[in-house]
Amino acid sequence: MSELAEKLAKLKATAEAQLREVGVSDIDHDLLDTLVDRLKLIVDNKDAILVSGSDPAELETVRRNFVVKKLGINDKERAEAAIQAVAQQMSPVKMKNRAAFYYLVQKKLS
């Protein structure tokens, strides 16, 4: 297994553990695999693979770069509500995995 593949596998395993921790029992592995794959360019940057649920600038970045650009959802109020709900849901998790965070946001918006 390549170094990148190992890092992505670890990222996915962490995402799965965090999703289970916040009450997700039926994980859509195809969706999670897609989200993890999108993060392969930033997997070496520890700060970039984490989401700060209490930082308004970070949550705005999630809205612009994920919800608008990747999901194509331009309804700002709907997007912000979903992101805030996920930040609240993941509040027990100290270091929020970006793949898990994106997974929950996408599920809330679908």
KEKENU-960185 format. One line per field, with one value per atom (N, C-alpha, C, CB): residue in one letter; atom name; residue number from 1; x, y, z. Coordinates in steps of 0.02 Angstrom, whole numbers, plus 50000, padded with zeros to 5 digits. Glycine has a CB too. Layout:
N
res = (A, ...)
atom = (CA, ...)
n = (NUM, ...)
u = (X, ...)
v = (Y, ...)
w = (Z, ...)
//
This chain:
110
res = (M, M, M, M, S, S, S, S, E, E, E, E, L, L, L, L, A, A, A, A, E, E, E, E, K, K, K, K, L, L, L, L, A, A, A, A, K, K, K, K, L, L, L, L, K, K, K, K, A, A, A, A, T, T, T, T, A, A, A, A, E, E, E, E, A, A, A, A, Q, Q, Q, Q, L, L, L, L, R, R, R, R, E, E, E, E, V, V, V, V, G, G, G, G, V, V, V, V, S, S, S, S, D, D, D, D, I, I, I, I, D, D, D, D, H, H, H, H, D, D, D, D, L, L, L, L, L, L, L, L, D, D, D, D, T, T, T, T, L, L, L, L, V, V, V, V, D, D, D, D, R, R, R, R, L, L, L, L, K, K, K, K, L, L, L, L, I, I, I, I, V, V, V, V, D, D, D, D, N, N, N, N, K, K, K, K, D, D, D, D, A, A, A, A, I, I, I, I, L, L, L, L, V, V, V, V, S, S, S, S, G, G, G, G, S, S, S, S, D, D, D, D, P, P, P, P, A, A, A, A, E, E, E, E, L, L, L, L, E, E, E, E, T, T, T, T, V, V, V, V, R, R, R, R, R, R, R, R, N, N, N, N, F, F, F, F, V, V, V, V, V, V, V, V, K, K, K, K, K, K, K, K, L, L, L, L, G, G, G, G, I, I, I, I, N, N, N, N, D, D, D, D, K, K, K, K, E, E, E, E, R, R, R, R, A, A, A, A, E, E, E, E, A, A, A, A, A, A, A, A, I, I, I, I, Q, Q, Q, Q, A, A, A, A, V, V, V, V, A, A, A, A, Q, Q, Q, Q, Q, Q, Q, Q, M, M, M, M, S, S, S, S, P, P, P, P, V, V, V, V, K, K, K, K, M, M, M, M, K, K, K, K, N, N, N, N, R, R, R, R, A, A, A, A, A, A, A, A, F, F, F, F, Y, Y, Y, Y, Y, Y, Y, Y, L, L, L, L, V, V, V, V, Q, Q, Q, Q, K, K, K, K, K, K, K, K, L, L, L, L, S, S, S, S)
atom = (N, CA, C, CB, N, CA, C, CB, N, CA, C, CB, N, CA, C, CB, N, CA, C, CB, N, CA, C, CB, N, CA, C, CB, N, CA, C, CB, N, CA, C, CB, N, CA, C, CB, N, CA, C, CB, N, CA, C, CB, N, CA, C, CB, N, CA, C, CB, N, CA, C, CB, N, CA, C, CB, N, CA, C, CB, N, CA, C, CB, N, CA, C, CB, N, CA, C, CB, N, CA, C, CB, N, CA, C, CB, N, CA, C, CB, N, CA, C, CB, N, CA, C, CB, N, CA, C, CB, N, CA, C, CB, N, CA, C, CB, N, CA, C, CB, N, CA, C, CB, N, CA, C, CB, N, CA, C, CB, N, CA, C, CB, N, CA, C, CB, N, CA, C, CB, N, CA, C, CB, N, CA, C, CB, N, CA, C, CB, N, CA, C, CB, N, CA, C, CB, N, CA, C, CB, N, CA, C, CB, N, CA, C, CB, N, CA, C, CB, N, CA, C, CB, N, CA, C, CB, N, CA, C, CB, N, CA, C, CB, N, CA, C, CB, N, CA, C, CB, N, CA, C, CB, N, CA, C, CB, N, CA, C, CB, N, CA, C, CB, N, CA, C, CB, N, CA, C, CB, N, CA, C, CB, N, CA, C, CB, N, CA, C, CB, N, CA, C, CB, N, CA, C, CB, N, CA, C, CB, N, CA, C, CB, N, CA, C, CB, N, CA, C, CB, N, CA, C, CB, N, CA, C, CB, N, CA, C, CB, N, CA, C, CB, N, CA, C, CB, N, CA, C, CB, N, CA, C, CB, N, CA, C, CB, N, CA, C, CB, N, CA, C, CB, N, CA, C, CB, N, CA, C, CB, N, CA, C, CB, N, CA, C, CB, N, CA, C, CB, N, CA, C, CB, N, CA, C, CB, N, CA, C, CB, N, CA, C, CB, N, CA, C, CB, N, CA, C, CB, N, CA, C, CB, N, CA, C, CB, N, CA, C, CB, N, CA, C, CB, N, CA, C, CB, N, CA, C, CB, N, CA, C, CB, N, CA, C, CB, N, CA, C, CB, N, CA, C, CB, N, CA, C, CB, N, CA, C, CB, N, CA, C, CB, N, CA, C, CB, N, CA, C, CB, N, CA, C, CB, N, CA, C, CB, N, CA, C, CB, N, CA, C, CB, N, CA, C, CB, N, CA, C, CB, N, CA, C, CB, N, CA, C, CB, N, CA, C, CB)
n = (1, 1, 1, 1, 2, 2, 2, 2, 3, 3, 3, 3, 4, 4, 4, 4, 5, 5, 5, 5, 6, 6, 6, 6, 7, 7, 7, 7, 8, 8, 8, 8, 9, 9, 9, 9, 10, 10, 10, 10, 11, 11, 11, 11, 12, 12, 12, 12, 13, 13, 13, 13, 14, 14, 14, 14, 15, 15, 15, 15, 16, 16, 16, 16, 17, 17, 17, 17, 18, 18, 18, 18, 19, 19, 19, 19, 20, 20, 20, 20, 21, 21, 21, 21, 22, 22, 22, 22, 23, 23, 23, 23, 24, 24, 24, 24, 25, 25, 25, 25, 26, 26, 26, 26, 27, 27, 27, 27, 28, 28, 28, 28, 29, 29, 29, 29, 30, 30, 30, 30, 31, 31, 31, 31, 32, 32, 32, 32, 33, 33, 33, 33, 34, 34, 34, 34, 35, 35, 35, 35, 36, 36, 36, 36, 37, 37, 37, 37, 38, 38, 38, 38, 39, 39, 39, 39, 40, 40, 40, 40, 41, 41, 41, 41, 42, 42, 42, 42, 43, 43, 43, 43, 44, 44, 44, 44, 45, 45, 45, 45, 46, 46, 46, 46, 47, 47, 47, 47, 48, 48, 48, 48, 49, 49, 49, 49, 50, 50, 50, 50, 51, 51, 51, 51, 52, 52, 52, 52, 53, 53, 53, 53, 54, 54, 54, 54, 55, 55, 55, 55, 56, 56, 56, 56, 57, 57, 57, 57, 58, 58, 58, 58, 59, 59, 59, 59, 60, 60, 60, 60, 61, 61, 61, 61, 62, 62, 62, 62, 63, 63, 63, 63, 64, 64, 64, 64, 65, 65, 65, 65, 66, 66, 66, 66, 67, 67, 67, 67, 68, 68, 68, 68, 69, 69, 69, 69, 70, 70, 70, 70, 71, 71, 71, 71, 72, 72, 72, 72, 73, 73, 73, 73, 74, 74, 74, 74, 75, 75, 75, 75, 76, 76, 76, 76, 77, 77, 77, 77, 78, 78, 78, 78, 79, 79, 79, 79, 80, 80, 80, 80, 81, 81, 81, 81, 82, 82, 82, 82, 83, 83, 83, 83, 84, 84, 84, 84, 85, 85, 85, 85, 86, 86, 86, 86, 87, 87, 87, 87, 88, 88, 88, 88, 89, 89, 89, 89, 90, 90, 90, 90, 91, 91, 91, 91, 92, 92, 92, 92, 93, 93, 93, 93, 94, 94, 94, 94, 95, 95, 95, 95, 96, 96, 96, 96, 97, 97, 97, 97, 98, 98, 98, 98, 99, 99, 99, 99, 100, 100, 100, 100, 101, 101, 101, 101, 102, 102, 102, 102, 103, 103, 103, 103, 104, 104, 104, 104, 105, 105, 105, 105, 106, 106, 106, 106, 107, 107, 107, 107, 108, 108, 108, 108, 109, 109, 109, 109, 110, 110, 110, 110)
u = (50043, 50000, 50045, 49951, 50029, 50069, 50058, 50050, 50103, 50098, 50033, 50159, 50016, 49954, 49894, 49948, 49893, 49837, 49830, 49846, 49887, 49885, 49856, 49955, 49876, 49850, 49775, 49887, 49754, 49682, 49642, 49670, 49670, 49636, 49630, 49675, 49681, 49678, 49627, 49748, 49625, 49576, 49505, 49586, 49494, 49427, 49410, 49424, 49458, 49445, 49427, 49507, 49462, 49446, 49377, 49499, 49360, 49294, 49240, 49288, 49250, 49201, 49192, 49223, 49247, 49243, 49205, 49314, 49219, 49184, 49110, 49217, 49094, 49024, 48987, 49017, 49017, 48986, 48978, 49027, 49029, 49028, 48970, 49094, 48951, 48896, 48830, 48913, 48826, 48762, 48744, 48710, 48791, 48777, 48794, 48818, 48744, 48756, 48758, 48702, 48724, 48722, 48761, 48648, 48827, 48870, 48867, 48943, 48857, 48859, 48933, 48817, 48963, 49035, 49054, 49058, 49010, 49025, 49032, 48970, 48986, 48990, 49053, 48927, 49066, 49125, 49189, 49126, 49193, 49251, 49261, 49244, 49207, 49211, 49238, 49142, 49213, 49234, 49308, 49190, 49328, 49398, 49443, 49408, 49422, 49462, 49472, 49430, 49420, 49425, 49476, 49357, 49492, 49538, 49610, 49516, 49624, 49691, 49745, 49692, 49728, 49778, 49798, 49753, 49755, 49769, 49782, 49712, 49787, 49792, 49856, 49792, 49907, 49968, 49964, 50026, 49914, 49907, 49857, 49884, 49883, 49840, 49786, 49882, 49803, 49753, 49698, 49786, 49716, 49668, 49620, 49704, 49640, 49594, 49549, 49635, 49555, 49511, 49466, 49552, 49408, 49361, 49351, 49292, 49357, 49343, 49270, 49390, 49230, 49158, 49139, 49124, 49188, 49173, 49201, 49200, 49234, 49264, 49220, 49335, 49188, 49143, 49176, 49115, 49239, 49275, 49283, 49344, 49297, 49305, 49238, 49331, 49184, 49119, 49096, 49067, 49115, 49101, 49141, 49117, 49202, 49242, 49209, 49314, 49183, 49147, 49087, 49123, 49051, 48993, 49014, 48955, 49062, 49083, 49116, 49131, 49165, 49206, 49176, 49272, 49132, 49101, 49028, 49107, 48989, 48917, 48902, 48880, 48933, 48919, 48957, 48939, 49023, 49063, 49054, 49135, 49051, 49046, 48974, 49083, 48931, 48862, 48816, 48836, 48838, 48798, 48737, 48775, 48740, 48684, 48700, 48669, 48660, 48673, 48628, 48664, 48583, 48538, 48579, 48476, 48601, 48646, 48616, 48665, 48553, 48521, 48516, 48451, 48496, 48491, 48559, 48460, 48610, 48678, 48704, 48725, 48695, 48719, 48683, 48709, 48619, 48581, 48608, 48505, 48622, 48649, 48718, 48653, 48760, 48828, 48826, 48869, 48783, 48777, 48750, 48730, 48703, 48676, 48731, 48618, 48773, 48827, 48879, 48860, 48896, 48943, 48917, 48955, 48852, 48822, 48824, 48750, 48806, 48805, 48875, 48779, 48925, 48994, 49029, 49034, 48994, 49025, 49062, 48973, 49041, 49080, 49149, 49040, 49158, 49221, 49268, 49210, 49325, 49371, 49403, 49426, 49429, 49462, 49420, 49535, 49377, 49328, 49360, 49273, 49354, 49379, 49338, 49376, 49373, 49339, 49294, 49390, 49316, 49275, 49210, 49314, 49214, 49154, 49108, 49174, 49138, 49099, 49062, 49145, 49099, 49068, 49013, 49122, 49027, 48978, 48911, 49005, 48915, 48854, 48820, 48870, 48858, 48829, 48793, 48884, 48826, 48794, 48730, 48843, 48731, 48672, 48615, 48688, 48631, 48580, 48549, 48609, 48588, 48565, 48534, 48622, 48537, 48509, 48438, 48552)
v = (49941, 50000, 50062, 50000, 50109, 50170, 50213, 50210, 50260, 50305, 50345, 50352, 50369, 50407, 50364, 50435, 50303, 50257, 50243, 50191, 50237, 50225, 50285, 50210, 50345, 50405, 50413, 50467, 50398, 50403, 50350, 50395, 50290, 50238, 50259, 50171, 50291, 50315, 50371, 50341, 50417, 50471, 50442, 50516, 50391, 50359, 50324, 50309, 50289, 50254, 50303, 50212, 50359, 50411, 50439, 50468, 50451, 50477, 50428, 50491, 50364, 50313, 50312, 50244, 50315, 50314, 50375, 50312, 50433, 50494, 50492, 50556, 50466, 50461, 50415, 50434, 50359, 50314, 50348, 50248, 50387, 50422, 50471, 50459, 50501, 50549, 50519, 50608, 50453, 50420, 50395, 50464, 50395, 50369, 50295, 50408, 50253, 50181, 50151, 50147, 50181, 50155, 50202, 50147, 50191, 50235, 50217, 50232, 50266, 50258, 50259, 50314, 50200, 50196, 50224, 50125, 50219, 50248, 50324, 50230, 50356, 50428, 50446, 50454, 50410, 50424, 50415, 50379, 50363, 50353, 50412, 50287, 50437, 50494, 50556, 50509, 50567, 50625, 50620, 50633, 50561, 50550, 50560, 50478, 50535, 50542, 50616, 50504, 50656, 50728, 50763, 50761, 50733, 50764, 50740, 50749, 50701, 50672, 50725, 50626, 50783, 50835, 50870, 50886, 50865, 50899, 50851, 50945, 50787, 50736, 50746, 50667, 50778, 50789, 50850, 50796, 50891, 50952, 50940, 51011, 50930, 50913, 50965, 50905, 51029, 51081, 51078, 51149, 51062, 51062, 51003, 51061, 50948, 50890, 50892, 50826, 50946, 50955, 51016, 50963, 51014, 51070, 51096, 51049, 51161, 51193, 51213, 51255, 51178, 51191, 51256, 51135, 51288, 51350, 51412, 51346, 51402, 51458, 51479, 51438, 51538, 51560, 51564, 51628, 51583, 51587, 51517, 51620, 51468, 51399, 51372, 51353, 51386, 51362, 51397, 51374, 51459, 51494, 51463, 51570, 51442, 51408, 51341, 51396, 51305, 51243, 51258, 51208, 51311, 51328, 51345, 51388, 51389, 51411, 51355, 51470, 51321, 51273, 51204, 51268, 51186, 51120, 51124, 51083, 51160, 51161, 51195, 51198, 51252, 51287, 51255, 51361, 51248, 51224, 51150, 51238, 51108, 51035, 51010, 50998, 51036, 51012, 51055, 51011, 51114, 51158, 51188, 51119, 51195, 51223, 51295, 51181, 51341, 51412, 51445, 51448, 51408, 51435, 51443, 51387, 51504, 51518, 51499, 51592, 51516, 51501, 51426, 51533, 51390, 51317, 51286, 51287, 51309, 51284, 51298, 51314, 51360, 51379, 51340, 51453, 51327, 51288, 51217, 51288, 51187, 51118, 51116, 51092, 51164, 51166, 51176, 51222, 51221, 51232, 51169, 51292, 51135, 51073, 51020, 51047, 51015, 50966, 50986, 50960, 51050, 51073, 51055, 51150, 51064, 51046, 50971, 51072, 50933, 50860, 50833, 50828, 50864, 50840, 50875, 50851, 50914, 50952, 50907, 50992, 50845, 50803, 50783, 50741, 50789, 50769, 50830, 50744, 50822, 50879, 50897, 50862, 50849, 50862, 50832, 50832, 50873, 50851, 50835, 50903, 50774, 50751, 50783, 50673, 50813, 50849, 50802, 50882, 50740, 50693, 50678, 50628, 50668, 50654, 50715, 50634, 50774, 50836, 50845, 50896, 50838, 50845, 50793, 50839, 50732, 50678, 50698, 50612, 50722, 50741, 50801, 50757, 50849, 50907, 50884, 50959, 50842, 50818, 50779, 50775, 50737, 50699, 50746, 50649, 50798, 50845, 50883, 50894, 50896, 50935, 50893, 50976, 50827, 50785, 50764, 50722)
w = (50000, 50000, 50000, 50062, 49957, 49953, 50015, 49889, 50025, 50083, 50080, 50085, 50020, 50012, 50029, 49941, 50003, 50017, 50091, 49978, 50126, 50198, 50235, 50225, 50214, 50246, 50234, 50220, 50173, 50157, 50196, 50082, 50203, 50242, 50315, 50237, 50342, 50411, 50418, 50434, 50368, 50368, 50367, 50306, 50326, 50322, 50388, 50263, 50416, 50479, 50535, 50500, 50537, 50587, 50574, 50585, 50511, 50494, 50516, 50418, 50502, 50522, 50597, 50497, 50634, 50707, 50733, 50738, 50705, 50727, 50708, 50696, 50650, 50631, 50679, 50559, 50698, 50746, 50814, 50753, 50832, 50897, 50902, 50908, 50846, 50847, 50826, 50802, 50824, 50816, 50746, 50836, 50700, 50632, 50633, 50577, 50623, 50624, 50554, 50665, 50507, 50439, 50392, 50414, 50389, 50349, 50276, 50375, 50233, 50161, 50141, 50123, 50133, 50120, 50051, 50126, 50002, 49937, 49942, 49886, 49978, 49988, 50028, 50025, 50081, 50122, 50081, 50184, 50040, 49997, 49950, 49957, 49921, 49876, 49912, 49846, 49972, 50011, 50031, 50073, 50052, 50072, 50011, 50101, 49953, 49892, 49874, 49834, 49884, 49870, 49914, 49878, 49970, 50018, 50009, 50089, 49957, 49949, 49940, 49890, 49914, 49904, 49969, 49855, 50020, 50083, 50141, 50101, 50126, 50179, 50221, 50148, 50195, 50233, 50279, 50187, 50270, 50309, 50366, 50265, 50426, 50483, 50495, 50546, 50489, 50500, 50447, 50499, 50386, 50331, 50334, 50264, 50365, 50367, 50428, 50368, 50467, 50525, 50514, 50590, 50545, 50542, 50613, 50510, 50620, 50684, 50685, 50697, 50724, 50726, 50761, 50759, 50794, 50830, 50795, 50900, 50738, 50702, 50644, 50676, 50649, 50595, 50527, 50613, 50524, 50460, 50430, 50468, 50472, 50448, 50422, 50504, 50458, 50437, 50372, 50492, 50363, 50300, 50243, 50306, 50257, 50206, 50187, 50232, 50235, 50221, 50175, 50286, 50191, 50150, 50078, 50180, 50071, 50004, 49964, 50009, 49995, 49958, 49952, 49989, 49997, 49992, 49970, 50059, 50009, 49995, 49927, 50051, 49915, 49852, 49793, 49858, 49800, 49744, 49728, 49757, 49778, 49766, 49763, 49821, 49806, 49806, 49763, 49877, 49745, 49702, 49736, 49643, 49802, 49839, 49857, 49904, 49830, 49839, 49891, 49773, 49920, 49972, 50036, 49983, 50049, 50105, 50173, 50105, 50183, 50248, 50260, 50252, 50208, 50214, 50227, 50149, 50192, 50200, 50270, 50148, 50293, 50359, 50414, 50371, 50405, 50454, 50458, 50437, 50401, 50399, 50432, 50327, 50416, 50443, 50518, 50410, 50543, 50615, 50650, 50629, 50618, 50647, 50653, 50605, 50602, 50603, 50656, 50534, 50660, 50711, 50781, 50705, 50791, 50856, 50867, 50859, 50815, 50820, 50836, 50755, 50806, 50815, 50874, 50752, 50913, 50967, 51018, 51004, 51030, 51076, 51048, 51093, 50983, 50951, 50952, 50878, 50984, 50990, 50923, 51041, 50886, 50823, 50767, 50822, 50738, 50689, 50622, 50681, 50601, 50537, 50480, 50532, 50432, 50377, 50337, 50331, 50325, 50286, 50324, 50273, 50389, 50429, 50430, 50501, 50438, 50439, 50373, 50454, 50317, 50251, 50240, 50196, 50264, 50257, 50289, 50288, 50351, 50386, 50353, 50460, 50331, 50296, 50234, 50278, 50194, 50132, 50147, 50092, 50198, 50216, 50239, 50273, 50276, 50298, 50240, 50349, 50188, 50131, 50076, 50103, 50083, 50029, 50043, 50019)
//
